[in-house]
Structure formats: C-alpha cells, structure tokens
Amino acid sequence: MMKKTFALILSAVLMLSVLAGCGSKKEEAPAQSGTETPAASELNVGVFYYNFADAYITTVRNAMDGLLNSAGITYNNYDGAGNQATQLDQINTAITNGANLLIVNIVETSSPDSAQQACDAAKNAGIPIIFFNREVSDDVVNSYEKCAFVGTDAPEAGHMQGEMIGDYLLENYDAVDLNGDGVITYVMFKGQEGNAEAEYRTQYAVEDADAKLTAAGKPALEFYDANNSSKYLVDTTGNWSAQAATDYMTTILASCSEANGNMIELVIANNDNMAEGAVAALQTAGYNTGDEGSTTIPVYGVDAMDSAVQKIQDGQMTGTVKQDGEGMANTIMTLVTNVKDGAELMDNTSDLNVDDGVAKIRVPYAKITG
C-alpha cells in the first residue's frame, strides 16, 4: 500500500513538473515573437561605390566616412571598380556577413535590372536599402517600402551649365570667336552612355546655351566635327575620366588650331574630371595657363571639385556646377539615422526636396563661376 501511495505521489510530481515546463515556454514566447530589426539593433552598414577612382564619388565617400565614424556606426566600404557583377557579388556577400543596411551607388544605370536585383536582395533579407547619386527608376524604389534614393535633379545641372555658357558667350562673343566667323565651335565630353546625368547634361548644356544665343540673334553652337552626328565624345570606359578628355583633346588639337582657323572655341564637359583633362591638353598647347596675355578657351564642368574651383579662380577654367558631395552625404545620413533610431526610412525629410509619389530626395545644384 505504501509503495502504491508513493508511486501515485511521484506520478503527480512528474505531471506538475511537465505542466510547469509548458507554462514557462508560453511565458517566454512574447519575448521571442518580436524578431529584432535593423532599426532596433546595432547597425552594420555596407556602403557600395560604383568606382573609388571617381573624383566626385571620393568627396561623397570621405564625407560619409566622417559622418558614420562620428555616429559610431559600424560600416564597410566596397569598390565596384565600374563592374556591376562585382558590385552585386559584394552586396550579396555583405548581406551574408550580417550587413543590415545597404547604401548603394549602383554601377549600371542604362537599365533598371541591376538596381532591381540589389533592391530584391535587400527585400529578401528584410533590410533597408538607400540608392544614391546614380539615378535608379521609380519602379525600383516603389518595389520595396524600405527603399529610397538620394540624388540630384539630373536635368538641373545641364540647364545651369547651358545658362552659364549662354550668358558668358553673349558677354564675350568676339573674344571667344577666335577665327571671327561669327560662330562658336565647341566640343562636348560625355561621361557615360545611358547614364541619366550624362544624358541630360549633354542635351541641356547645348540646348539652353543655343536658346540664349539665338534669342539674342546669334547662331547656335557648332560642333567641331561635322561628321559626328552624336555631337559629343564619350569616355568609352564609362569612368568620366580626365584621361579620356586629355586624350581626345590632344588628338583634336593636332589638327584644330588658330593657325588653321578651326580652333576649338568652347569646351563643355559632363564633370570636372573631364573638364580638367581638357584643360591639361590645352595648357600643353599653350592655352588656359591663367597668365596675363594668354588665351583662355572657355571650359565648363560639373561637380565644383576643389581643384576645378581653384582653376576657375586662376583663370584656367570658366565655370562649373556644384554637385554637393557633403550635402549628398548629409542627406543620406538623415535616412541612416532614421534606421538607427527605429523610425521609418523617410521620416524627418519634410524640409528636404522629396519627389511626389516616390521616396526620392533631390540635393540641389548651384552655379560656380569666376
């Protein structure tokens, strides 16, 4: 009887133990049900640049590094080196290694496919992605609620460049018209085919300058090579490089000169790097030295790099359009801070220039002349 009673007591104790265990699991469930998000956890940011060699991108990278360091945020920079396949591999590897926020300066801009792949990778991982500088389509941004773009209004730089050129030529027409034929001969250096910024800058710099000239009764600009139907020379590497412009300009100056009556009278470049490359070739030929009495061919760029601004001050370049690298980085950091603080990605942007219907923020340009 005692053995039977003891067995009953032991069985009851075991049953209570099992029930207690079941109860403790239910109590722990709420703590485990809320999976920790990148907003609530310590950030591990992957920052992907299309090419470290790009001079403007270097200003953005330096500014971003400083801001992320100051905020105590863990990050890794990746150099796509102009190769989209490399960059997509870097993005996937970073996600595998624990990155929970992606900041992407996409390499390929001629189609939306690469940006969509990057966005889908972030979406599948459930982490935010911020594209910047190189325009991605609205459809890509709208495909994921945790996606945004920080850039410029691409046509604006072309419009500003064209306005500056038109105004300058109207004030200095006879001095610029070296052969006195009444027409200004120009060369256009384009950074990359299919890139929105390059396309708009190439188009509007000439169109807007022509509009000012023709409204004042002057002829439109004339491209130096009548056989070139595109009316531009492109950096075939897509790197917007000084070297490409230097090489092109050196070749041009071998046959175009004041002595031949066909000297290039105006240089328009999609960025300061190419503008400075053109200046280097012109200086080799004795132009744009900034010395008193020397002839300066008007040269215009975009970005307002420190070196280009110095050349403008020294009389070696004529103008540029400021693309604010620090402003770009600061705007991106607004979104990074939102993620860090657990806010929505596009919170705290009411004082910024945000597109209607899509999470795209525009950083304004500004004209820089002598």
C-alpha positions in Angstrom: 0.0 0.0 0.0 2.8 2.4 0.9 4.5 1.6 -2.4 1.3 2.3 -4.3 0.8 5.6 -2.5 4.4 6.6 -3.2 4.0 5.8 -6.8 0.9 8.0 -7.0 2.7 10.9 -5.4 5.7 10.5 -7.7 3.4 10.5 -10.7 1.7 13.6 -9.6 5.0 15.4 -9.0 6.2 14.5 -12.5 2.9 15.7 -14.0 3.2 19.0 -12.2 6.8 19.4 -13.5 5.7 18.8 -17.1 2.8 21.3 -16.7 5.2 23.9 -15.2 7.6 23.4 -18.0 4.8 24.0 -20.6 3.8 27.1 -18.7 7.3 28.6 -18.8 7.5 28.2 -22.6 4.3 30.2 -23.1 5.6 33.0 -20.9 8.8 33.2 -23.0 7.0 33.3 -26.3 6.2 37.0 -26.4 9.9 37.9 -25.9 10.9 35.7 -28.9 8.0 36.6 -31.2 9.3 40.2 -32.0 12.3 39.5 -34.2 14.9 42.2 -33.8 15.0 44.6 -36.8 18.0 46.6 -38.1 16.3 49.7 -36.7 16.5 48.3 -33.2 19.8 46.5 -33.4 23.3 47.9 -33.8 23.8 48.9 -37.4 26.2 47.1 -39.7 26.2 49.2 -42.9 27.5 48.2 -46.3 28.4 51.2 -48.5 28.8 50.3 -52.1 30.5 52.8 -54.5 30.5 52.4 -58.3 34.1 53.4 -58.5 36.6 54.7 -55.9 38.5 56.4 -58.7 35.7 58.8 -59.5 36.8 62.2 -58.1 33.3 63.4 -57.1 32.4 60.0 -55.5 35.6 60.4 -53.5 34.2 63.6 -51.9 31.0 61.7 -51.0 32.9 58.8 -49.6 35.1 61.0 -47.4 32.1 62.8 -46.1 30.2 59.6 -45.5 33.2 58.0 -43.6 33.3 61.1 -41.3 29.6 61.0 -40.6 29.4 57.3 -39.9 32.5 57.4 -37.7 31.1 60.3 -35.7 27.9 58.4 -35.2 29.8 55.3 -34.0 28.2 53.2 -36.7 30.0 50.1 -38.0 30.4 50.1 -41.8 32.4 48.7 -44.6 33.1 50.4 -48.0 33.1 48.4 -51.2 34.7 49.5 -54.5 32.7 48.2 -57.5 35.5 49.4 -59.8 33.0 50.0 -62.6 31.9 46.4 -62.7 28.3 45.6 -62.0 28.7 41.9 -61.5 31.4 42.6 -58.9 29.1 45.0 -57.0 26.2 42.6 -56.9 28.5 39.9 -55.5 29.7 42.4 -52.9 26.1 43.2 -51.9 25.2 39.5 -51.5 28.4 38.8 -49.6 27.8 41.7 -47.2 24.2 40.6 -46.5 25.5 37.1 -45.8 28.1 38.6 -43.4 25.5 40.5 -41.4 25.0 43.8 -43.1 21.6 45.2 -42.1 21.6 48.4 -44.1 22.8 48.9 -47.7 23.8 52.2 -49.2 24.4 51.7 -52.9 25.9 53.8 -55.7 24.8 51.5 -58.5 27.3 50.8 -61.3 24.9 50.1 -64.2 22.4 52.8 -65.0 21.4 52.1 -68.6 18.7 49.7 -67.5 16.9 49.1 -64.1 17.8 45.4 -63.9 20.9 45.8 -61.7 19.3 48.2 -59.3 16.3 45.9 -59.1 18.5 42.9 -58.3 20.2 44.9 -55.5 16.8 46.0 -54.2 15.4 42.5 -54.3 18.4 41.2 -52.3 17.7 43.8 -49.6 14.0 43.0 -49.6 14.6 39.2 -49.3 16.9 39.9 -46.4 14.3 42.3 -44.8 16.8 45.2 -44.6 16.6 48.8 -45.9 18.5 50.0 -49.0 19.4 53.5 -49.9 20.5 54.2 -53.5 22.4 57.4 -54.2 23.9 59.6 -56.8 23.4 57.4 -59.9 19.6 57.5 -60.7 17.5 54.4 -60.3 14.0 54.1 -61.7 10.9 55.0 -59.7 9.7 51.4 -60.2 12.7 50.1 -58.4 12.2 52.4 -55.4 8.5 51.7 -55.3 9.0 48.0 -55.3 10.1 47.9 -51.7 8.8 50.0 -48.8 12.3 50.1 -47.2 14.0 51.6 -50.4 14.9 55.2 -51.1 17.1 57.2 -53.4 19.2 60.3 -52.7 20.5 62.2 -55.7 20.1 65.3 -57.7 17.5 66.6 -60.3 19.5 65.2 -63.2 18.4 67.8 -65.8 19.2 70.7 -63.5 22.9 70.6 -64.0 22.6 70.6 -67.7 20.2 73.6 -67.6 22.6 75.5 -65.2 25.6 74.7 -67.4 23.8 75.9 -70.5 22.6 79.1 -68.9 26.2 79.9 -67.7 27.6 79.2 -71.1 25.0 81.3 -72.9 25.4 84.3 -70.6 29.2 84.1 -70.9 29.3 83.9 -74.6 26.9 86.8 -75.0 29.2 89.0 -72.8 32.4 87.8 -74.5 31.4 86.7 -78.0 34.0 88.4 -80.1 36.8 87.4 -77.8 35.7 83.7 -77.8 35.2 83.7 -81.6 38.8 83.2 -82.4 38.5 82.9 -86.1 35.9 85.7 -86.4 33.5 83.6 -88.4 30.6 84.6 -86.2 30.0 81.0 -84.9 31.3 79.4 -81.7 32.8 76.0 -82.3 32.6 73.6 -79.4 33.5 70.1 -78.2 31.3 68.1 -75.7 32.8 65.4 -73.4 30.2 62.9 -72.2 30.9 60.7 -69.2 28.9 57.6 -69.9 26.2 56.3 -72.3 22.9 55.6 -70.8 23.6 57.4 -67.5 20.8 59.9 -66.7 23.1 62.7 -65.5 25.3 62.3 -68.6 22.3 62.3 -71.0 20.7 65.4 -69.5 23.9 67.3 -69.1 24.9 66.6 -72.7 21.5 67.6 -74.0 20.6 70.7 -72.0 24.0 72.3 -71.8 23.9 72.8 -75.5 20.2 73.4 -75.9 20.0 76.1 -73.2 23.1 77.8 -74.5 21.7 77.8 -78.0 18.4 79.2 -76.7 20.1 82.2 -75.2 22.3 82.7 -78.3 19.5 82.5 -80.8 17.2 84.7 -78.8 20.0 87.4 -78.9 20.3 87.0 -82.7 23.4 84.9 -82.6 23.9 81.5 -84.4 23.6 78.3 -82.4 26.8 76.5 -81.3 28.6 74.4 -83.9 30.2 71.0 -83.0 33.7 70.9 -84.3 33.3 67.7 -86.3 30.6 67.9 -88.9 30.9 64.1 -89.4 30.0 63.3 -85.8 26.2 63.0 -85.7 26.1 62.4 -81.9 27.8 65.8 -81.3 29.8 64.5 -78.3 32.8 62.4 -77.5 32.2 59.8 -74.8 34.5 58.2 -72.3 34.2 54.6 -73.6 35.2 53.2 -70.2 32.3 54.9 -68.5 34.6 56.4 -65.9 34.1 60.1 -66.8 37.9 60.3 -66.6 40.3 63.2 -67.0 42.5 60.9 -69.1 39.8 60.3 -71.7 39.3 64.1 -72.2 43.0 64.7 -72.3 43.5 62.1 -75.0 40.6 63.3 -77.1 41.7 67.0 -76.7 45.3 66.2 -77.6 44.1 64.5 -80.8 41.8 67.4 -81.7 44.5 70.0 -81.2 46.8 68.2 -83.6 44.5 69.4 -86.4 42.4 72.2 -84.9 44.4 75.4 -84.3 44.2 79.2 -84.6 46.6 79.0 -87.5 44.3 76.7 -89.4 41.3 78.9 -88.5 39.4 76.0 -86.9 40.4 76.2 -83.2 38.1 74.8 -80.6 36.5 77.8 -79.0 34.4 76.2 -76.2 34.8 73.0 -74.1 31.8 71.5 -72.3 32.3 68.5 -70.1 29.8 66.4 -68.1 32.0 66.6 -65.0 35.0 68.5 -63.6 37.3 65.5 -64.1 36.9 65.6 -67.8 37.0 69.4 -67.8 40.3 69.3 -66.1 41.6 66.7 -68.5 40.7 69.1 -71.4 42.5 71.9 -69.6 45.6 69.8 -69.2 45.7 69.3 -73.0 45.0 73.0 -73.7 47.8 74.0 -71.4 50.2 71.7 -73.2 49.3 73.6 -76.4 49.9 77.0 -74.6 46.3 77.9 -73.7 44.5 78.3 -70.4 47.6 79.0 -68.4 46.0 81.8 -66.5 49.0 84.0 -67.3 48.4 87.6 -68.3 48.0 87.9 -72.1 47.5 84.2 -72.7 44.3 82.9 -74.5 41.8 81.0 -72.4 39.3 78.7 -74.1 36.1 78.6 -72.0 35.9 75.3 -70.2 32.9 74.2 -68.2 32.4 71.2 -65.9 30.1 69.9 -63.2 30.8 69.0 -59.6 32.7 72.0 -58.2 35.7 69.9 -57.2 38.2 71.9 -55.1 40.8 71.6 -57.9 38.3 72.8 -60.5 37.2 75.8 -58.4 40.9 76.7 -58.0 41.3 76.6 -61.7 38.4 78.9 -62.2 39.9 81.3 -59.6 43.2 81.0 -61.5 41.6 81.8 -64.9 42.2 78.3 -66.3 38.6 77.2 -66.3 35.5 79.3 -66.7 32.7 77.7 -64.7 31.2 74.6 -63.1 28.0 73.4 -61.4 28.3 72.5 -57.8 27.1 68.9 -57.0 27.4 69.0 -53.3 29.2 65.8 -52.1 28.9 66.8 -48.4 25.2 67.7 -48.9 24.7 64.3 -50.5 26.3 62.5 -47.6 24.4 64.6 -45.0 21.1 63.7 -46.7 21.9 60.0 -46.8 22.8 60.2 -43.1 19.3 61.6 -42.3 18.0 58.2 -43.5 20.7 56.2 -41.8 19.8 57.9 -38.5 16.2 57.1 -39.0 17.1 53.4 -39.4 19.4 53.6 -36.4 16.6 55.2 -34.3 14.0 52.7 -35.4 12.0 55.3 -37.3 10.5 55.0 -40.8 13.1 55.3 -43.6 11.6 58.6 -44.9 10.9 60.2 -41.6 12.4 63.7 -40.9 12.5 64.7 -44.6 9.8 67.3 -44.6 12.3 70.1 -45.1 14.0 68.3 -48.0 13.1 68.2 -51.7 11.2 64.9 -52.0 9.6 63.8 -55.2 5.8 63.2 -55.3 4.8 59.6 -55.2 8.2 58.1 -54.7 10.9 58.1 -52.0 13.5 60.1 -53.9 15.3 63.1 -52.3 16.9 65.7 -54.5 20.1 67.6 -53.4 20.2 71.0 -55.2 22.9 72.1 -57.6 24.5 75.6 -57.7 26.4 77.6 -60.3 30.1 78.4 -59.8 31.9 81.0 -62.0 34.8 83.3 -61.7 
